[in-house]
Amino acid sequence: MPTSASPTPHHHSRTEDLIGRLSSTSPEIQLKALREVKNQIIGNRTKKLSFLKLGAVPAVVSVLSSLASAQVGGEIHDSLVIQSAAAIGSFSCGFDAGVKAVLEAGAFPLLLRLISHSNDKVVDAGARSLKLIYQSRLAPKYDFIQVENVEFILLLLSSENENVSGLGASIISHSCKTCEEQKALSDAGVTKKLISLLRGSLVQRDASLEALATIVKGNPEVILKFMEPESGRALSTVIELTKDKNSRTKLLACTCLISIRNTSHSYLQDVQIKRKLILILLELLEDSGQVGDEAPFVLSSLLSENEELQRLAFEANAINRLCKHLEKGSLQPRRSQGILQALADLCSRLECCKDRLLSLEALKLVTDALSCKSPEVRVAACICLKNVSRSVKNLSAGCFMKETVIVPLVELLFDDSDIVQVAALGAISNVVVDFTANKSMFMQCGGVKQLVQLSRSMDSTIRVKAVCALRNLIFLVNSRCKEEILLELTQPTLRCLICDSEASVQEQALALVRNLVDGPIDCIDYVFVEDALLLHAVGRQLQSALKTEVLIQGMYVLGNVASGNEFHKEAVMHQLFPPSSNDTHSVVFKFLQSHDSQLRTAAVWALVNLTFPSGPGAFHRVVKLRNSGVLSQLKNMVNDPCLDVKLRARTALGQSMTSGDGSA
């Protein structure tokens, strides 16, 4: 007996025999073989794959091709066409490998030709098969900037056959990707045609709702046309369809309304409609099929970046209901991903939502999902954890610096998928902030070593995320921890990151150094190791960098260094006024004149520390600053529109009066 589920040689032989009968010269034998193939593969991915490997798809398409070229008709001929089209559709249904094989075998143009056949049943079979192909991302795309393609779609939508008009709508949903295409379809009257189909059959209604959501998404101009009176109260029709008995219709109607609301906030402002959308989508989670799988994604699109809607969802007990579904376990990966994504959006802003999730002890459900086989689920779990941990209160309570959270997160840093690594780095960046400063667990399980490794990645996104995580890890830790991190990272590596080709990496690396030198005075000495390797790198960036964000972090590094002793302050002056430069063109003077208030603030803070009157060198520094015009510029800033700048400028001027000769 076989020890696995692999097909036996006898099974292969029977399948090959069946495929062979498709080439028979007897129409009756061909017809019977087509029916048998179709019946065997319906809803069975394993069988589809088995038939695929044995070349069944080209054999079926060959039957259709020979029938199309034969200028004959009759009942047996049409039956063969219908059955071959149906078999092609079965191979394509929910199976990308099947769609790929069907397209490569040349089935697409043959099926399109069936749309204009004189036999309605043949037309129906061709349209059904094409609709199944258009459920896949691999289906051919139509360019709607081309007038002939728009005309073709209008022709399909005008058909009395529900599957043909439904096919037209499906092609729109799959192909329409740009604002120009949306406008071209709307201007040609496609939107109005789709609106009229909302009163048609279930097939037409659902396909039209999906197409309308695609056409209006992100395009206020098209939505304006959708809202015109001559569109026949289209919005009211869609709202009414959210109450339909059919769960898929309800879901698609919600999707359409959310596309409108997310694009043009002036519509659908009624709180009751918003609350109703949330309740419908939570109810659709109970559906055991595809609708239940897709409902959380639609809910996520509604809640994303919208605090008001997140609060309404919280009041509707959404977190409890989503967590209850997650607790069931054994969910399809797609559904788990959607639920985690919806939870992530719900917990992105409101503290009450984060607290509710933690109070339900649902954090374990999220961390368990970090180990899921599906990379999409792992990514969603990381994003959820990242959003939940964005909370000073919960970080201060040490809710996340636990073995059950840290260990699976660190494991994801070794993941084969770059997308998973990026998501894990995002979560780690938040979790390691941990205001309790108890970060030894992360370091003990190899987290620092792998972050350093990823900071050398060729992928700039991974590089910047890894450096950001190191930056947050080094925040508010003691000197011993800083030394351990720096020992792993090394000064030369950190210098390379400060001078990285990507400005975003430079910014994060400088922010890391800023945190490194923040704290006791001995922390400042880190930038003086190896002949002040890091300090010189910071100085060079301040002289040459173009991005304001990089300059801000660089100035904060110098500001922190300038809070140290006389040696430290003089080293900062050396970076701001290098011997080779003209004093009247110091970078600090330029930064004080910046339009960016954050850069002005960072520059003034450094001056406050440099002019502090306790040290013997304060007088000489004030003279240098006066001669370079810096103090004159500070006088111009005592009424700066930024309060922080104004207060620090006054402080620096006051200290200059004390340290100097009274003529600041």
Secondary structure, 3 states (H helix, E strand, C coil): CCCCCCCCHHHHHHHHHHHHHCCCCCHHHHHHHHHHHHHHHCCCHHHHHHHHHCCHHHHHHHHHHHHHHCCCCCHHHHHHHHHHHHHHHHHHCCCHHHHHHHHHCCHHHHHHHHCCCCCHHHHHHHHHHHHHHCCCCCCCCCCCCCHHHHHHHHHHHCCCCHHHHHHHHHHHHHHCCCHHHHHHHHHCCHHHHHHHHCCCCHHHHHHHHHHHHHHHCCCHHHHHHHCCHHHCCHHHHHHHHCCCCCHHHHHHHHHHHHHHHHHCCCCCCCHHHHHHHHHHHHHHCCCCCHHHHHHHHHHHHHHCCCHHHHHHHHHCCHHHHHHHHHHCCCCCHHHHHHHHHHHHHHCCCCHHHHHHHHHCCCHHHHHHHCCCCCHHHHHHHHHHHHHHCCCHHHHHCCCCCCHHHHHHHHHHCCCCCHHHHHHHHHHHHHHCCCCCCCCHHHHHCCHHHHHHHHCCCCCHHHHHHHHHHHHHHCCCCCHHHHHHHHHHHCHHHHHHHHCCCCHHHHHHHHHHHHHHCCCCHHHHHHHHHHHHHHHHHHHHHHHHCCCHHHHHHHHHHHHHHCCCCHHHHHHHHHHHCCCCCCHHHCHHHHHHCCCCHHHHHHHHHHHHHHCCCCCCCHHHHHHHHHHCCHHHHHHCCCCCCCHHHHHHHHHHHHHHHHHCCCCC
